[in-house]
Amino acid sequence: MDARELRAWCLRQPGAREEFPFGPETAVFKVSGKIFAISRLDDASLGVSVKCEPDLAVALRETYPAITPGYHLNKRHWNSIAIDGSLPDQLVRDLVEDSYDLVVSALPRRVREELGWAPQ
């Protein structure tokens, strides 16, 4: 996975928007104003930070060296993923999608319905 593919996958999520509140080098992907992914897409070492259920976050960190506690984020709820080729692309896509789902699940029902989101 490269930066172009990561950006496209994040923006593929219904209602996703890309913003740059921390400067032009850090892409923040949001749905209904809530962050679900953060990435320095132009960085030499590509990575993405995503929300995660706390127990799963710990299990992923213990299983994959490329997954670490969220950099400058709440380490209980966020993981940072190094996209260095050591993880399958599908796992990265799944973790971005899980983060999106976690954020959307906490939105008001009306917003979830507008997004066409259904729990999986």
Secondary structure as GFF3:
##gff-version 3
##sequence-region A 1 120
A	DSSP	alpha_helix	3	12	.	.	.	ID=ss1
A	DSSP	beta_strand	16	19	.	.	.	ID=ss2
A	DSSP	beta_strand	27	31	.	.	.	ID=ss3
A	DSSP	beta_strand	34	39	.	.	.	ID=ss4
A	DSSP	beta_strand	47	51	.	.	.	ID=ss5
A	DSSP	alpha_helix	54	63	.	.	.	ID=ss6
A	DSSP	beta_strand	67	69	.	.	.	ID=ss7
A	DSSP	beta_strand	78	82	.	.	.	ID=ss8
A	DSSP	alpha_helix	89	105	.	.	.	ID=ss9
A	DSSP	alpha_helix	109	115	.	.	.	ID=ss10
###
